[in-house]
Amino acid sequence: MSYSGILGSLGKNDVAALLFNGDQSQELTKSNGYLTNHNLSYSHKFSEREALVSSIRWIEQQSPIDYSIDQYYYEDLFGKGDMAGLKQHIENDLRYIGATTHYLNRQKNGDFFELAVSSAYQQQQLNSQLILQADQEKAGERDIYPEGFSNKMDLTVFQTNLTSKYTFKQSKWEWTPRLQIGLVHNRLTDFGKHSHKNNLQFSPGLVGKWALHRKGRLETELYFQQQNTALAELIPHYYTTGVRNFIKGMSNIATLSSSGATLTYTYGSMTDRFFANLNIGHQILFDYVGTESSLDPNFNLAQQLLLKNKRSSFYKTDLNYYLKVLSGNFRLDLGVNNAEYETVVAGLGNRQIHTDTYDYGLSFRSVWKSRLNIYTGYTIQSITYRSESKNTLKNSRGFLNIFLNMGKNIQCNLKNESYRFGSFLGQDSKTYYFSDLSLSYELRQHRTRFNMSAKISSIPAFSEMPN
Protein backbone atom coordinates (compact mmCIF):
# COMPACT_ATOMS: atom_id res chain seq x y z
CA MET A 1 0.00 0.00 0.00
CA SER A 2 1.28 3.49 -0.81
CA TYR A 3 0.09 7.06 -0.30
CA SER A 4 1.01 10.32 -1.98
CA GLY A 5 -0.44 13.73 -1.30
CA ILE A 6 -0.05 17.36 -2.28
CA LEU A 7 -1.07 20.44 -0.32
CA GLY A 8 -0.45 23.74 -2.03
CA SER A 9 -1.48 27.35 -2.29
CA LEU A 10 -0.95 29.88 -5.03
CA GLY A 11 -0.97 33.64 -4.89
CA LYS A 12 -0.28 35.63 -8.03
CA ASN A 13 -0.59 39.29 -9.06
CA ASP A 14 -0.15 40.34 -12.69
CA VAL A 15 -0.04 43.91 -13.95
CA ALA A 16 -0.27 44.78 -17.66
CA ALA A 17 0.02 48.18 -19.32
CA LEU A 18 -1.98 48.54 -22.56
CA LEU A 19 -2.44 51.05 -25.32
CA PHE A 20 -5.88 50.26 -26.74
CA ASN A 21 -7.31 52.41 -29.55
CA GLY A 22 -5.07 55.29 -28.45
CA ASP A 23 -6.07 55.13 -24.74
CA GLN A 24 -3.62 54.01 -22.10
CA SER A 25 -4.95 51.63 -19.44
CA GLN A 26 -3.79 49.22 -16.78
CA GLU A 27 -4.98 45.65 -16.21
CA LEU A 28 -4.74 43.91 -12.84
CA THR A 29 -5.25 40.17 -12.32
CA LYS A 30 -5.10 38.63 -8.85
CA SER A 31 -5.48 34.98 -7.90
CA ASN A 32 -5.18 33.27 -4.54
CA GLY A 33 -6.19 29.62 -4.44
CA TYR A 34 -5.31 26.28 -2.94
CA LEU A 35 -5.07 22.63 -3.98
CA THR A 36 -5.20 19.37 -2.07
CA ASN A 37 -4.58 16.10 -3.91
CA HIS A 38 -4.45 12.70 -2.18
CA ASN A 39 -3.90 9.28 -3.74
CA LEU A 40 -4.01 5.89 -1.98
CA SER A 41 -3.07 2.75 -3.91
CA TYR A 42 -2.93 -0.94 -3.08
CA SER A 43 -1.43 -3.87 -5.01
CA HIS A 44 -2.03 -7.57 -4.52
CA LYS A 45 -0.11 -10.26 -6.45
CA PHE A 46 -1.92 -13.54 -7.00
CA SER A 47 1.18 -14.97 -8.70
CA GLU A 48 4.24 -13.84 -10.62
CA ARG A 49 2.04 -13.23 -13.67
CA GLU A 50 -1.21 -12.05 -12.12
CA ALA A 51 -1.96 -9.00 -9.98
CA LEU A 52 -4.68 -6.60 -8.85
CA VAL A 53 -3.93 -2.87 -8.50
CA SER A 54 -6.45 -0.48 -6.92
CA SER A 55 -6.32 3.23 -6.16
CA ILE A 56 -8.49 5.99 -4.71
CA ARG A 57 -7.93 9.69 -5.45
CA TRP A 58 -9.45 12.78 -3.84
CA ILE A 59 -8.88 16.30 -5.20
CA GLU A 60 -10.21 19.64 -3.98
CA GLN A 61 -9.20 22.94 -5.56
CA GLN A 62 -10.26 26.57 -5.35
CA SER A 63 -9.09 29.09 -7.96
CA PRO A 64 -10.60 32.56 -7.41
CA ILE A 65 -9.59 35.30 -9.87
CA ASP A 66 -10.10 39.07 -9.65
CA TYR A 67 -9.68 41.07 -12.84
CA SER A 68 -9.92 44.82 -13.35
CA ILE A 69 -9.12 47.48 -15.94
CA ASP A 70 -9.03 51.20 -15.15
CA GLN A 71 -10.51 52.39 -18.47
CA TYR A 72 -14.01 51.97 -19.88
CA TYR A 73 -14.31 51.00 -23.56
CA TYR A 74 -17.77 49.43 -23.60
CA GLU A 75 -20.32 52.21 -24.13
CA ASP A 76 -21.51 50.55 -27.35
CA LEU A 77 -22.04 47.26 -25.50
CA PHE A 78 -23.69 48.35 -22.24
CA GLY A 79 -25.12 51.74 -23.24
CA LYS A 80 -23.48 53.54 -20.34
CA GLY A 81 -20.77 56.04 -21.15
CA ASP A 82 -19.55 57.62 -17.91
CA MET A 83 -18.11 54.65 -16.03
CA ALA A 84 -14.58 54.57 -14.60
CA GLY A 85 -13.61 51.01 -15.42
CA LEU A 86 -14.55 47.36 -15.32
CA LYS A 87 -13.86 44.49 -12.94
CA GLN A 88 -14.78 40.84 -12.64
CA HIS A 89 -14.66 38.29 -9.84
CA ILE A 90 -14.61 34.55 -10.60
CA GLU A 91 -14.82 31.66 -8.15
CA ASN A 92 -13.93 28.28 -9.63
CA ASP A 93 -14.12 25.30 -7.25
CA LEU A 94 -13.43 21.65 -8.04
CA ARG A 95 -14.20 18.52 -6.02
CA TYR A 96 -13.24 15.09 -7.32
CA ILE A 97 -13.21 11.57 -5.92
CA GLY A 98 -12.47 8.51 -8.00
CA ALA A 99 -11.58 4.84 -7.63
CA THR A 100 -9.94 2.47 -10.13
CA THR A 101 -9.20 -1.25 -10.05
CA HIS A 102 -6.91 -2.96 -12.61
CA TYR A 103 -6.62 -6.70 -13.15
CA LEU A 104 -3.32 -7.58 -14.90
CA ASN A 105 -2.35 -10.94 -16.37
CA ARG A 106 0.80 -11.70 -18.38
CA GLN A 107 0.91 -15.02 -20.19
CA LYS A 108 4.02 -17.19 -20.62
CA ASN A 109 4.14 -16.45 -24.35
CA GLY A 110 4.28 -12.70 -23.65
CA ASP A 111 0.59 -11.92 -24.27
CA PHE A 112 -0.79 -9.37 -21.81
CA PHE A 113 -4.36 -8.84 -20.62
CA GLU A 114 -5.69 -5.86 -18.65
CA LEU A 115 -9.19 -5.20 -17.35
CA ALA A 116 -10.02 -2.00 -15.47
CA VAL A 117 -13.14 -0.66 -13.77
CA SER A 118 -13.23 2.98 -12.68
CA SER A 119 -15.81 5.30 -11.17
CA ALA A 120 -15.44 9.04 -10.62
CA TYR A 121 -17.57 11.81 -9.19
CA GLN A 122 -16.64 15.36 -10.17
CA GLN A 123 -18.31 18.60 -9.18
CA GLN A 124 -17.29 21.98 -10.56
CA GLN A 125 -18.84 25.21 -9.38
CA LEU A 126 -18.26 28.50 -11.18
CA ASN A 127 -19.58 31.88 -10.06
CA SER A 128 -18.70 35.04 -11.94
CA GLN A 129 -19.80 38.66 -11.67
CA LEU A 130 -18.98 41.48 -14.07
CA ILE A 131 -19.13 44.99 -12.61
CA LEU A 132 -19.08 48.37 -14.37
CA GLN A 133 -17.29 50.62 -11.92
CA ALA A 134 -18.69 54.04 -11.18
CA ASP A 135 -16.53 57.18 -11.06
CA GLN A 136 -15.92 57.75 -7.35
CA GLU A 137 -15.47 61.47 -7.93
CA LYS A 138 -19.07 61.83 -9.14
CA ALA A 139 -21.65 61.95 -6.38
CA GLY A 140 -24.59 59.59 -6.68
CA GLU A 141 -22.92 57.26 -9.17
CA ARG A 142 -23.18 53.53 -8.43
CA ASP A 143 -21.61 50.38 -9.79
CA ILE A 144 -23.67 48.58 -12.43
CA TYR A 145 -24.12 44.81 -12.69
CA PRO A 146 -25.10 44.22 -16.36
CA GLU A 147 -27.67 41.54 -17.08
CA GLY A 148 -26.37 38.44 -18.86
CA PHE A 149 -22.79 38.92 -17.63
CA SER A 150 -22.89 36.89 -14.41
CA ASN A 151 -22.83 33.14 -13.79
CA LYS A 152 -23.84 30.81 -11.02
CA MET A 153 -23.39 27.31 -12.35
CA ASP A 154 -22.76 23.84 -11.01
CA LEU A 155 -21.63 20.95 -13.26
CA THR A 156 -21.76 17.46 -11.77
CA VAL A 157 -20.43 14.45 -13.67
CA PHE A 158 -20.63 10.85 -12.49
CA GLN A 159 -18.85 8.44 -14.82
CA THR A 160 -18.18 4.71 -14.73
CA ASN A 161 -15.78 3.15 -17.26
CA LEU A 162 -14.99 -0.43 -18.18
CA THR A 163 -11.70 -0.73 -20.08
CA SER A 164 -10.13 -3.86 -21.52
CA LYS A 165 -7.15 -4.52 -23.74
CA TYR A 166 -5.20 -7.55 -24.86
CA THR A 167 -1.71 -7.64 -26.37
CA PHE A 168 -0.88 -10.40 -28.85
CA LYS A 169 2.80 -11.05 -29.60
CA GLN A 170 4.05 -13.03 -32.56
CA SER A 171 7.65 -12.96 -33.72
CA LYS A 172 8.28 -9.35 -34.85
CA TRP A 173 4.63 -8.28 -34.56
CA GLU A 174 2.60 -7.00 -31.64
CA TRP A 175 -1.10 -6.05 -31.67
CA THR A 176 -3.13 -4.47 -28.86
CA PRO A 177 -6.88 -4.00 -29.40
CA ARG A 178 -8.63 -2.05 -26.64
CA LEU A 179 -12.16 -0.99 -25.79
CA GLN A 180 -13.52 1.49 -23.26
CA ILE A 181 -17.23 1.69 -22.47
CA GLY A 182 -18.41 4.52 -20.25
CA LEU A 183 -21.74 5.35 -18.67
CA VAL A 184 -21.93 9.09 -17.96
CA HIS A 185 -24.47 11.11 -16.00
CA ASN A 186 -24.23 14.92 -16.39
CA ARG A 187 -26.16 17.47 -14.37
CA LEU A 188 -25.87 21.21 -15.05
CA THR A 189 -27.41 23.88 -12.81
CA ASP A 190 -27.71 27.48 -14.03
CA PHE A 191 -29.09 29.87 -11.40
CA GLY A 192 -31.17 27.00 -9.98
CA LYS A 193 -32.38 25.74 -13.38
CA HIS A 194 -31.42 22.08 -13.91
CA SER A 195 -30.62 20.10 -17.05
CA HIS A 196 -29.54 16.47 -17.35
CA LYS A 197 -27.86 14.25 -19.93
CA ASN A 198 -27.18 10.52 -19.65
CA ASN A 199 -25.23 8.78 -22.37
CA LEU A 200 -23.17 5.72 -23.20
CA GLN A 201 -19.70 6.36 -24.62
CA PHE A 202 -17.58 3.99 -26.73
CA SER A 203 -13.85 4.44 -27.32
CA PRO A 204 -12.25 1.52 -29.22
CA GLY A 205 -8.68 1.49 -30.50
CA LEU A 206 -5.92 -0.64 -31.99
CA VAL A 207 -2.14 -0.33 -31.59
CA GLY A 208 0.31 -2.29 -33.76
CA LYS A 209 4.10 -2.62 -33.56
CA TRP A 210 6.49 -4.18 -36.06
CA ALA A 211 10.26 -4.68 -35.77
CA LEU A 212 11.33 -4.08 -39.39
CA HIS A 213 15.01 -4.77 -38.79
CA ARG A 214 17.61 -4.55 -36.04
CA LYS A 215 17.35 -0.75 -35.70
CA GLY A 216 14.03 0.03 -37.37
CA ARG A 217 10.63 -0.05 -35.64
CA LEU A 218 7.19 0.81 -36.97
CA GLU A 219 4.21 1.65 -34.76
CA THR A 220 0.66 2.55 -35.72
CA GLU A 221 -2.51 3.46 -33.87
CA LEU A 222 -6.17 3.67 -34.92
CA TYR A 223 -8.78 5.03 -32.55
CA PHE A 224 -12.32 6.31 -32.10
CA GLN A 225 -13.03 8.41 -29.01
CA GLN A 226 -16.04 9.93 -27.27
CA GLN A 227 -15.77 12.41 -24.42
CA ASN A 228 -17.72 15.04 -22.49
CA THR A 229 -17.73 18.75 -23.08
CA ALA A 230 -15.71 20.62 -20.45
CA LEU A 231 -17.02 23.18 -17.97
CA ALA A 232 -15.47 26.10 -19.89
CA GLU A 233 -17.56 25.08 -22.93
CA LEU A 234 -20.83 25.15 -20.97
CA ILE A 235 -20.66 28.45 -19.04
CA PRO A 236 -24.18 29.81 -19.73
CA HIS A 237 -23.55 33.58 -19.63
CA TYR A 238 -20.82 35.98 -20.71
CA TYR A 239 -17.57 36.53 -18.82
CA THR A 240 -14.50 38.48 -19.87
CA THR A 241 -11.17 36.88 -20.81
CA GLY A 242 -9.32 40.13 -21.46
CA VAL A 243 -9.64 43.78 -22.35
CA ARG A 244 -11.95 43.26 -25.35
CA ASN A 245 -13.11 39.63 -25.25
CA PHE A 246 -16.36 38.31 -23.75
CA ILE A 247 -17.33 34.66 -24.18
CA LYS A 248 -20.04 32.24 -23.11
CA GLY A 249 -20.54 28.51 -23.57
CA MET A 250 -23.00 26.29 -25.40
CA SER A 251 -26.62 25.96 -24.37
CA ASN A 252 -26.61 22.15 -24.18
CA ILE A 253 -24.39 19.38 -22.81
CA ALA A 254 -22.89 17.42 -25.70
CA THR A 255 -20.76 14.35 -26.40
CA LEU A 256 -17.76 14.99 -28.66
CA SER A 257 -16.68 12.24 -31.06
CA SER A 258 -13.40 11.95 -32.94
CA SER A 259 -11.26 9.42 -34.75
CA GLY A 260 -7.70 9.33 -35.94
CA ALA A 261 -4.69 7.37 -37.09
CA THR A 262 -0.95 7.77 -36.48
CA LEU A 263 2.14 6.10 -37.93
CA THR A 264 5.60 6.32 -36.35
CA TYR A 265 8.92 5.05 -37.70
CA THR A 266 11.92 4.97 -35.36
CA TYR A 267 15.49 4.33 -36.40
CA GLY A 268 18.03 3.51 -33.71
CA SER A 269 17.84 4.50 -30.07
CA MET A 270 18.89 7.49 -27.98
CA THR A 271 22.21 5.80 -27.14
CA ASP A 272 23.17 5.47 -30.84
CA ARG A 273 25.26 8.00 -32.68
CA PHE A 274 22.37 8.55 -35.13
CA PHE A 275 18.75 8.43 -33.97
CA ALA A 276 15.62 9.47 -35.89
CA ASN A 277 11.82 9.61 -35.57
CA LEU A 278 9.24 10.12 -38.32
CA ASN A 279 5.59 10.73 -37.37
CA ILE A 280 2.51 11.25 -39.52
CA GLY A 281 -1.10 11.40 -38.42
CA HIS A 282 -4.62 12.44 -39.33
CA GLN A 283 -7.58 13.29 -37.10
CA ILE A 284 -11.27 13.99 -37.72
CA LEU A 285 -13.34 15.76 -35.08
CA PHE A 286 -16.89 14.77 -35.94
CA ASP A 287 -18.09 17.21 -33.25
CA TYR A 288 -16.06 20.12 -31.90
CA VAL A 289 -16.66 23.33 -30.03
CA GLY A 290 -16.26 26.44 -32.17
CA THR A 291 -17.33 30.06 -31.78
CA GLU A 292 -19.78 32.52 -33.27
CA SER A 293 -18.27 35.99 -32.96
CA SER A 294 -19.87 39.41 -33.01
CA LEU A 295 -17.10 41.90 -33.75
CA ASP A 296 -16.92 45.56 -32.69
CA PRO A 297 -13.92 47.94 -32.66
CA ASN A 298 -13.94 47.92 -28.84
CA PHE A 299 -15.11 44.40 -27.98
CA ASN A 300 -15.69 40.89 -29.26
CA LEU A 301 -18.69 38.80 -28.13
CA ALA A 302 -18.13 35.07 -28.68
CA GLN A 303 -20.77 32.36 -28.33
CA GLN A 304 -19.44 28.79 -28.25
CA LEU A 305 -21.40 26.32 -30.35
CA LEU A 306 -21.20 22.79 -31.68
CA LEU A 307 -19.72 22.42 -35.16
CA LYS A 308 -18.96 19.42 -37.36
CA ASN A 309 -16.05 17.77 -39.15
CA LYS A 310 -12.79 19.50 -38.28
CA ARG A 311 -9.87 17.79 -40.01
CA SER A 312 -6.17 18.04 -39.22
CA SER A 313 -2.96 16.31 -40.31
CA PHE A 314 0.61 16.46 -39.10
CA TYR A 315 4.04 15.37 -40.36
CA LYS A 316 6.98 15.57 -37.98
CA THR A 317 10.53 14.34 -37.93
CA ASP A 318 13.54 14.74 -35.67
CA LEU A 319 17.09 13.75 -36.62
CA ASN A 320 19.73 13.36 -33.91
CA TYR A 321 23.46 13.05 -34.58
CA TYR A 322 26.31 12.89 -32.08
CA LEU A 323 29.40 14.76 -33.33
CA LYS A 324 32.55 13.49 -31.65
CA VAL A 325 34.64 16.54 -32.56
CA LEU A 326 32.35 18.82 -30.50
CA SER A 327 31.32 16.16 -27.96
CA GLY A 328 27.69 17.02 -28.37
CA ASN A 329 24.42 16.08 -30.01
CA PHE A 330 22.86 18.04 -32.88
CA ARG A 331 19.11 17.78 -33.39
CA LEU A 332 17.10 18.90 -36.42
CA ASP A 333 13.31 19.24 -36.00
CA LEU A 334 10.94 19.63 -38.95
CA GLY A 335 7.16 19.70 -38.78
CA VAL A 336 4.07 20.49 -40.85
CA ASN A 337 0.51 20.82 -39.52
CA ASN A 338 -2.63 21.36 -41.62
CA ALA A 339 -6.13 22.03 -40.32
CA GLU A 340 -9.52 22.69 -41.94
CA TYR A 341 -12.43 23.90 -39.84
CA GLU A 342 -15.08 26.55 -39.74
CA THR A 343 -16.03 29.46 -37.55
CA VAL A 344 -19.08 31.72 -37.50
CA VAL A 345 -19.20 35.52 -37.66
CA ALA A 346 -22.52 37.19 -36.80
CA GLY A 347 -24.06 38.63 -39.96
CA LEU A 348 -21.64 36.81 -42.27
CA GLY A 349 -22.44 33.17 -41.53
CA ASN A 350 -20.02 30.24 -41.57
CA ARG A 351 -16.48 30.83 -42.74
CA GLN A 352 -14.15 28.04 -43.81
CA ILE A 353 -10.66 28.33 -42.32
CA HIS A 354 -7.52 26.55 -43.52
CA THR A 355 -4.23 26.80 -41.62
CA ASP A 356 -0.75 25.57 -42.52
CA THR A 357 1.96 25.57 -39.85
CA TYR A 358 5.64 24.94 -40.63
CA ASP A 359 8.19 24.43 -37.85
CA TYR A 360 11.98 24.35 -38.22
CA GLY A 361 14.46 23.92 -35.39
CA LEU A 362 18.14 23.22 -34.85
CA SER A 363 19.68 22.64 -31.42
CA PHE A 364 22.94 21.49 -29.84
CA ARG A 365 23.41 19.85 -26.44
CA SER A 366 26.95 19.33 -25.14
CA VAL A 367 28.16 16.37 -23.07
CA TRP A 368 31.55 17.80 -22.19
CA LYS A 369 33.54 16.16 -19.44
CA SER A 370 33.98 19.43 -17.63
CA ARG A 371 32.16 21.64 -15.18
CA LEU A 372 30.57 23.58 -18.05
CA ASN A 373 27.88 22.40 -20.47
CA ILE A 374 25.48 24.21 -22.77
CA TYR A 375 22.16 23.64 -24.55
CA THR A 376 21.37 26.08 -27.35
CA GLY A 377 19.14 26.31 -30.38
CA TYR A 378 16.89 28.31 -32.66
CA THR A 379 13.37 27.61 -33.97
CA ILE A 380 11.25 29.28 -36.63
CA GLN A 381 7.50 28.89 -37.05
CA SER A 382 5.44 30.07 -40.02
CA ILE A 383 1.63 30.00 -39.81
CA THR A 384 -0.62 30.74 -42.78
CA TYR A 385 -4.36 31.43 -42.36
CA ARG A 386 -6.61 31.22 -45.41
CA SER A 387 -10.27 32.20 -45.59
CA GLU A 388 -11.51 35.02 -47.81
CA SER A 389 -7.94 36.30 -47.68
CA LYS A 390 -4.52 34.92 -46.83
CA ASN A 391 -2.35 36.04 -43.89
CA THR A 392 1.00 34.72 -42.70
CA LEU A 393 2.56 35.01 -39.27
CA LYS A 394 6.24 34.20 -38.61
CA ASN A 395 7.56 33.67 -35.08
CA SER A 396 10.99 32.63 -33.84
CA ARG A 397 12.65 31.56 -30.60
CA GLY A 398 16.30 31.38 -29.63
CA PHE A 399 17.74 30.03 -26.41
CA LEU A 400 21.06 29.47 -24.65
CA ASN A 401 21.19 27.50 -21.41
CA ILE A 402 24.45 27.32 -19.46
CA PHE A 403 25.06 24.70 -16.76
CA LEU A 404 28.03 25.23 -14.45
CA ASN A 405 29.11 22.83 -11.71
CA MET A 406 30.82 25.16 -9.23
CA GLY A 407 31.71 22.52 -6.67
CA LYS A 408 30.76 19.21 -5.16
CA ASN A 409 27.29 20.37 -4.09
CA ILE A 410 26.88 23.71 -5.89
CA GLN A 411 25.19 24.06 -9.27
CA CYS A 412 24.63 27.28 -11.24
CA ASN A 413 22.24 27.47 -14.21
CA LEU A 414 21.64 30.40 -16.57
CA LYS A 415 18.69 30.19 -18.93
CA ASN A 416 18.39 32.81 -21.71
CA GLU A 417 15.48 33.03 -24.18
CA SER A 418 14.37 35.43 -26.89
CA TYR A 419 10.97 35.40 -28.61
CA ARG A 420 10.09 37.31 -31.74
CA PHE A 421 6.45 37.51 -32.77
CA GLY A 422 6.02 38.71 -36.35
CA SER A 423 3.68 41.40 -37.62
CA PHE A 424 0.09 40.24 -38.11
CA LEU A 425 -3.24 41.97 -38.82
CA GLY A 426 -1.82 45.46 -38.39
CA GLN A 427 0.27 44.75 -35.29
CA ASP A 428 4.01 45.44 -35.37
CA SER A 429 6.49 42.63 -34.71
CA LYS A 430 7.90 42.52 -31.19
CA THR A 431 10.85 40.84 -29.48
CA TYR A 432 10.94 39.69 -25.86
CA TYR A 433 14.00 38.68 -23.82
CA PHE A 434 14.12 36.58 -20.66
CA SER A 435 16.98 35.46 -18.41
CA ASP A 436 16.69 33.18 -15.39
CA LEU A 437 19.63 32.61 -13.04
CA SER A 438 19.45 29.89 -10.41
CA LEU A 439 21.96 28.77 -7.79
CA SER A 440 21.44 25.58 -5.82
CA TYR A 441 23.27 24.00 -2.89
CA GLU A 442 22.57 20.42 -1.89
CA LEU A 443 23.15 18.79 1.49
CA ARG A 444 23.09 15.20 0.32
CA GLN A 445 23.57 13.67 3.75
CA HIS A 446 20.42 15.46 4.93
CA ARG A 447 18.55 15.12 1.60
CA THR A 448 18.05 18.90 1.54
CA ARG A 449 18.43 21.37 -1.33
CA PHE A 450 18.56 25.19 -1.14
CA ASN A 451 17.71 27.24 -4.23
CA MET A 452 18.09 30.93 -5.05
CA SER A 453 16.84 32.40 -8.31
CA ALA A 454 16.67 35.73 -10.13
CA LYS A 455 14.61 36.59 -13.23
CA ILE A 456 15.21 39.38 -15.75
CA SER A 457 12.92 40.24 -18.66
CA SER A 458 12.74 42.84 -21.40
CA ILE A 459 9.16 43.29 -22.64
CA PRO A 460 7.66 46.07 -24.80
CA ALA A 461 5.83 48.44 -22.45
CA PHE A 462 2.59 48.71 -24.42
CA SER A 463 0.64 46.56 -26.87
CA GLU A 464 -1.01 48.59 -29.60
CA MET A 465 -4.33 47.01 -30.53
CA PRO A 466 -6.01 47.87 -33.85
CA ASN A 467 -9.46 49.31 -34.42
N, C-alpha and C positions, 0 to 999 in steps of 0.2 A: 504494500500500500504506500502511496506517495501523495504529498500535498504541495501545492505551490499557490502562492497568493501575492497580490499586488495591492498596495494602498498608495494612492497618489493624489496630489492636488496641483492645480495649474492656475497661475495668475498671469495675465498678459495684458499689456497696454500698448496699443499701436496708434501712432499719430501720422497722418498723411496731409501734406500740403498740396492743393490742387489749383489749377487755373482752368476754369470751366466756362466756356463762352465769354471769355474776357473778365470774369469775376474771380477773385481770389477767395478761397475758402479753406477750412481746416476740418478734417475728418478725425474722429476719435472712436476707437473700438476697444472695449474693455471686456475681458472674460475672467471668470474666477470660478472654477469648477473642481469636482473631485471624481475619483474613480476607485472602485473596489472590485477586484477580480479574484475569485477563489476557484481552485480546481482540485478535486479529490479523485484519484484513480486507484484501481485495484486490479491485479492480474492473478489468474489462477491457471497453472499448467496441469492439464490432464495427463500429458505425456510429453516426450521430446518434440512431437510433431503437432500437438493439439493444445490450444490454450483459449482462455476466455479473458477479455480485457474490458473493464467497465470504468466509466468516469462520470462525475457529476460536476457541473460548472455553474457558478452563480456570479452574475455581474450586475453592478448598480453604478450608474454614472449620471452626473448632473453637469450641464454645460450652458450656464446662462451667459448671454452676450448683450452688452449695451452699446448701441451705435448712435452717433450724433454727427451732425454737420451744421456749421454756424452760418450758412447761407440758405436762402429759400429760393428754389428755382421752379416751383411747382404750381404757379398761379393757374396755368392752363389746365392742370389736372384737378385741382381741388377748388378752384374758383375763389380763392382767398389770396389777396396780394400783399398784405402788410404783416406777414409773419417773420419771425427772426431766424428761424431755422427748423430743423427736423431731427427727431430722435426716435429710436426704436429699442424696445426691450424684448428679448426672446428668452424663454425658459425651455430647455430641451432635456427631458429626463428619460433615462432608459433603465428598465428592469428586465433581467433575463435569468432564467433557470432552465437547464437542459441536462439530460442524461443520455448516455450512449453505451451500448454493449456490443462488442465485436466477438464473433466466434471465428477462430483462425485454425486452419488445418492444412499442413503441408505434406503431400504424399511422397513416397520414396522415390518416385520417378521425377520429382521436381515440380509436379502440378501443385497449384496453390488455390485454396478455396477460402473465401471470406464472406461472412454474413453479418450484417449490422442492423440493429434496431435503435432508433433514436427518437426522442420526444423533446420538444422545446416549447417553452412559454415565454413570449416576449411582449412587453408593454412599453410603448413609447408615447410620452405626453409632450405636446408642444403648445405653448402659449406665446403669442406675440401681440404687441400693441404698438402701433405707429402713432406718433404724436407730432402735431404741428405746433411749434413753440411760439408763444406770444412774445412780443417785444416788451421787456420788463420796464422800459422807460415810458411806455404809454399806459396811462391809468385806465383801468377797466378792461384791459385786454386779457383774454384767457386762452389757455391751451385748447387746441381742437383735436378731437379724436375722430378722424374721418371714417365713415361707414364703409365696410368692405375691406378694411386694411387692418383687421385684427383677427387672431385665431385662438381658438380654444378647442384643441383636438386631442383625441386619444385613439391610438391604433394598437389593437391587441391581436396577436397572431399565435395560434396554437397549431403546431405542425408535428406530425409523426411520419417518419421515413423508414422504409425497409429497403436496404441496399444489399445487393449480392454481386459477386464477381468470381470468376474462375479463370485461372491461368493454365493454358495447355502449353507444354513444352515438347518440341520434337526437333532433334538435331539442331539446326541453325535457326529454326523458327520458334516464335513465341506469340500466342494469341490470348487476349484477355477480354472477353465479352463482359459487360456489366449492365446492371439495371437498377434504377432507383425509382420506387413508387412512393409518393407522398400524399398524405391526406391533410389538407390545410383548411383551417377555419379562421377567417378574418372578420374583425369587428371594428368599424370606424365610427367614432362619435365626434360630431361637429356641433358645438354649443348645445349639447344634450340631444341632438338628433342622431339616431342610430341607423347604420346600414351594415348588412352582413353579406359575406360571400364564402361559400364552401365549395371546394373543388379538389379534384384528384389530378395529381401531376405525375407525368412519366418522363424519365430522363435516361434513355438507353445510350450505350456507347460501345465502341470496340477499339482496342489498342493492339497493334501488331508490331513485332520486332523481327528483324532479319539480319544475321551476321553475314554480310556479303563476302568478306575476306578477312584476313588477319587484322587489318586496321580499319576496315570500313563497316559501318553499321547503318541500317535504315530503320526508321521508326515512323509509323503512321497512326493517326487517330481519326475516327469518325464519331460524331456525337449528335444527339438531339437533346435539348434542354428546355425545361419549363421552370419558371421562377416567379416569385411575387413582385409586384411593384413596391418600391421603397417608400418610406414615410415622406421624404422630400418631394416625391412625385404625386402625393395625395393631399398636400396642404390646401385646404379649401379656399382660403382667401389670400389676398395679396400681402406680401412682405417685401422689404427692400433688401437687395444684395449689394448695394453700392450707391454712388451718388445719383445715378440716373436709371437704375434698373429695379423694376418691381415685377415679381413673379408669383404665380399661384399654380397649384397642382391640378390634376384631373378630377373630374366629378365622380368617377366610379373606380372601384378596385378592379384591377385587371391581372390576368396571367400572361406573362411574356414568354413567347416561344422562339427558339432559335436553333439553328443547326450549323455544323461546320465540319471542315476536314483540314488536317495538317499533315505535312510530310517533312521529315528531318533526316538529313544525311550527315553523318559524323565521320571524319577521318582522323585517326590517331587518338591520342589522349593528351591531357594537360601536361604530362611528364615528358612527352615527345618534343623533339626540336621543332617539328611542324605539326600544327593542330588546326583543324578547320571544321566549321559548322555551316550547313546550308539549310534554310527553313523556308517553306512556302505554305500558304494557307488561304482558305476562303471561308467566309462566314455569311450567313443569311439571317437577319433578324426579321422573322415573320411579323412580330409586333415589337414596336419600340416607342419610347416616349420622346416626342418632339415638342416644338413650341409654335404657337401662333402669336406673332408679335404685332403690336400697334405702336408705330414709331412716331416720335415727336422730337423736335430739336432739343428739348430739355429733359425728356424722360422716355423710357421704353417699358410698355406694359406687355408681359409675356404670360400667355396661358398655356400650360402643358396639356398635351392631348396625345391620344394613341394614334400612331401612324403605322403603315405597313411596308414591309419588304425593303429594308436597308441592306445593302450588299457591300462587303469590303473584302479586299485581298491584300496579302503582304508577301514580300520576298526579302529575305534577310540573309546575310552571310557575314561571318567573321573569320579572318585568316590570322593565325598566330605563328610567328617565327622567332626562334631564339638565335640571336647573333652573338657568337662567341667573342668577336673582337670587342664589342661594347659590353659584354656580360649583361645582357638585358633582352627583354622580349618586346618585339614590335607587334602591334595588333592593328589590322585594317578592318573597319566596319563599314558595310554598305547595306542600305535598306531602301525599299520602295513600298509605299502604302497607297492603295486606291480605295475610295469610298464613294458610293452613290446613295443619296437619300433625298428626302424632301423636307421642306419647312414651309410654314404658312405665314403670310403677311396680310394683316387685315386690309381689306379693300383690293388686294391684288391676287388673292387665292394661293394655291399651292405653287411652290417654286422648286424645281429640280436642282439639286446641288451635286457637283462632282468635285472631289478633291484629290490631288496627287501630292504626296509627300516624299521627298528624296532626302536621305540622310547619308552623310559621308563623315568618317572619323578615322584619325590616325593617332595612336598613342604609343608610349614607350614606358616600360617599367623595368627599373634596374634591379639586379640581384648582386650588387657588389659586395665583396667580402671586406667591408669597411664599416665605419660608424655612420657613413652617409649613404642614403639612397634617395632616388627621386621617382616620381610618377608624373608624367606630363603628356599633354595631348591637345588636339584641336578638332572640333566638330563643326560641320556646316549643315544646316537644314533649309530646304527650299520647299515652300508650300504654295500650291496653286489652287485657287478657288474659281470654279466656272459655274455660272448660272446664265443670266442675260449678258453678263460681261465677264471678263477674265481678270483676276488680280493675283499677284505673286508676292509672297512675303519671304524674305531670306533672313535667317537668324544664325548666329554663330556663338560658340563657346570655346574658350581656351582655359587651360588650367595647368598649374605647376605645384605639385605637392613635394615638400622636402621633409625627410625623416632623418633625424640626427640622434644617435645614441651617445649621450654625453657622459655616461658612466654606467656602472653596474646596474643601478636601479633608476636612472634618470633618462627620460625620453623627451625629446623636443620635436614637435611637428609644426610645420608651417604650410597652410593650405591657401593658395591664391587662385582666384577665379575671375574671369571677365566674361560678361554676356553682352552681346550686341543684338538688339532687336531692330530689324530693318523697317524702313518706311512703309506704311500701309494705310490706305483709305484716308489720306490727308495728314497722317501723323508723321512727324520727323523721326528718323532713326535715332536710337539712344544707346549708350554704352554704360554698363554698370560694372564696378570693380568691388571685389570682396577679398579680405584677407583675415584668416583665423590663425592665431598663434596659441598653441597649447603646450604646457609643461607639466609632466607627470612624474611623481616620485612614488615608488612602490616599496613597501615593507613586506617582503615575501614571507618572512617568518611569522608575521602577524596577519597575513592575508589582507592587507590594507593598502589602498592606493589614494594618493592625494593628487588633485588636478587643479591647475590654474590656467585660465584661458582669457584671451583678449580678442576682440573682433573690431575690424576696421572696414568701412564701406564708403564708396563714392557713388552717390545716386543723384541723378538730375533732380533739382529742387521741386519743379512743377511739371505736371503732365498736361499738355494742351489738348483739350478735347474738342473735336469739330462740331459745328452746327449741323 
